[in-house]
Amino acid sequence: MAGAYECFASDRQFFVAVDDPTAPAVRLIELKNKTVVLTVSLPREMPKEAEVALSPDGKFFIVETVEPAEPSISVLDVWDLTEGRRIQRLEPRLSGVRPIIFSRDGKYFCCVSDENIVIFKMDGFQRVSEFREWSPWGARPAFAPSSDVIAVPLWQQRRVRLWDFLRNQDIAVLEEPSSVGGVRFCAGWQFPPYSWPPVREALPVRPLGRNGALVRSPWGCLRRLLQPGWLPRRFGG
């Protein structure tokens, strides 16, 4: 599909975000029927493709945009797909949002820039936390399932920081043998392979156990990082 740059799975449906080549806009398309669910117009001052995210229940679509008077600073528009209208504009005050990532239960999402990670709560659209750390383009933190912990890859330090974002305190800092590009958690017994940059050969999917995590490095390394029980009991370990 021409212009497609993000794919989502939500509520047993698959969607794709498409950069409209005829106008500054992004379209959300339901793949099975090729139905345009939403079209969001963007200002011509938008310097890049808009970062987007779909909530796990498929009800909300978050789109990065800018104010024409301040095109270097990103703002986030939250769209209600049931009503087909924008319901909230959020101002993380970040320059150039990279990924926007939802927690698995859809209660929180974070947006990442080169210098900051800002976390919002969907209930009331409250800004609940901010983490200042340099992140290269494409670095991806991850929310731990059923907890208030986020795993943040610290590229330059070759570490993964496990951080309780509501209490603003560290749970652990994990040393890594190489720079870490991102983390993905699994809930259940396995999770699809994930590497950065993508490797051409298919990688095996291995059981990781409850609350396991995969770490990806820039060389496509895929390995098990955490075993069940790595979190204190109050965090779901």
N, C-alpha and C positions, 0 to 999 in steps of 0.2 A: 504494500500500500504506500503510494508516494507520500512523502512527508512524515511518515509515522516515526516517532522517536521514543515513545514510552508505552509499555504494555501493563495491564492490570488484570488481576483476577479478583472478583468480588461477588459474593452472594451467588456462587455457581455460574457466574457469567464472566466473559472476557471482554475487555475494552482496550482500545488503543487511542493514544493522544496523537493528533496529527497537526503538524504545522501547516497552516493554509498557505499555499504558494501564491494565491491571487490577492490576498489581503493580510494585514497584520492581525492574525487571529489564530486561536487554537481550537480545534474541534475534538470532542470526546465521542468516539464511535463504538457502538456495541458490535462486536465482531461477527456473531452468528448471522444476524440479519443485515449487517452493514448499515445500521440505523444511526443517524447523528443524534446523540442524546443532548448535547449542548454545544453551542458555539460561543466563545468568549472573544470579543474584540480586544485588541491590544493597541496601545499608543505607538505611533511610528517611531517614537524615541526609544522604544524597547531595544536594547543593544544585542540581544541574543534570544535564542529559543526560551520560552517561558518554562520554568520548572513547574511541574504539576504533580499532584498526588490524589489518589482516590481512597476514601475511607474503606476499611474492611467490609462494612455492611453495604457499601455502594450508594450511600445516601448523600455524601458530601464530596465535592471536588474542589481542591485548592489550587489556585493558579497564581503564579508569580506575575507581577506587573510593576509598572513604575508610574510615578507622577511626572508628567511632561516637564514640569519646572525643575525636577530633581532626578534626572534619569539614571544617575549612578547609584541610587538607593532603592532597594527593592521593597515593595509592599506585597501583601498576600490577600487575595480575595477568596472568601469561602462561599461556594455556591451550593444551594440546596437543590439537588437534582429532582426531587419530588415536585417542588414548586417551580423549578426552572428559573430561579432568581438568586442574585447575590444577597447574602444575609449578613455578611460581616467583612470589614476591611481591617487587617492587622498590620501593624508597623513594627517589624522586628528590628528595624534600623540596621540592616545589613547591606553591605555592598556586594552585589552579585551572589544571590542564593544559588547553591549547587543542588544537592538533593533535598527533597522534602520527604520525611519518613514518618509513617504512622506506627504507633504501637499496635500490637496484634489485636488487642481488644478495642481499638479505636478511641480510647479515652484521651490519648495524648498524641501530639505530633511534634517533630523537631524540624527546624530548617538550619542548614549548614552554610557558612560562608568560609572564606579563607582564614578568618580570625576568630569567629564565634560560632557557638551552637546555641540556639534559642529554643526553649521548649514551651509549648502552649498546651493548655487543657481545653478540650473541646466543649466541655460543659461550662458555658459562660464565656468561652474564648479568652480565658485568663492566661497571661504570661506568667508561668510558674517558676522558671529557672533560666539561667544563662551560664554557659561554660565557655571560658576564654582559652582557646588553644589554637595554634596555627594548624590548618588542615589543607593538604594539597587538593587540587581539583579532583573530584570523584571519590574522596574518602567518605566512607559510610559508617556512622555509628549504628547501634541497634538497641532497641528496647528489649530487656529480658522479659520473658513471658510471666504474667501474673505477679508483677512486682513493680516497685518504683525505682528500678535500677536501669541505667543506660550504660552500654559499653562503648567507650570512645577510643578510637585508634589514635595514638600519639605518634605521628609519622617520624618526626625527627628523633624522638627518644626511644624508638623501637619498643614501645609498650602499648598495652591495652589497659585503660583505666576503667574500672567498674565503679560507677558513681551513683549514689542515691540522690536523685535530683530534687526530691521534695525536702530532704533533710540537709542537703548541701554538704554531704560528707562522702569520703571514699569508703568503699567496701574492700577493694583490693587494687593493686597495681601489678599487672602481669608482665614480666620481662619476655621479650620475643627475640629470636635470633636475627631477624631482619625487619625492615620497615613494614608496618602493617597498613594496608589500604582500606580494610574494613572488616566488620564482624557480622555474622548472621547467626541467630539462635535457632534452635529447633525445639518444638514441643511435641513429644511423642518419641518415636524411635528412629526417625531418619529425616534428613533434609536434603534437598537437591544440591549438587556441587556448585560452588561459586568461586570464581577466581578473577584476578584482575592483573593484566588484561585477559580476556577470555582465551582459553586454550582450545586448540582445534580438536584434540582427541577427547573422546568421552571419558569422563572420570567416574569411577565406581561410587555408588551411594552406600555409605556404611551406617549401620545403627550407631547412634550416638547416645541414646539414653535420654531421660527427661532432663530438660534444661541444659543440654549440651550446646556447644557453640562451634562454629567453623570460623577460622581466620584465613583471610586471603592476603597474599603478598603480591608485589608487583611482578613477580616471576611466575605466577600461576600456581604457587604451592597451595596445597589443600591438606589440612590436617586437623585432627581433633585437638581442641584446646582445653575444654572443661568437662569434667565428669559430674554425674549427679551428686548433689550435696555440696557444691561449691559455694552456694549462698547460705547465709545464716537462715535458720528455720523461719524467722519472721518475714523473710523475703521470698519464701517459697522453695527453699532448697531441701 
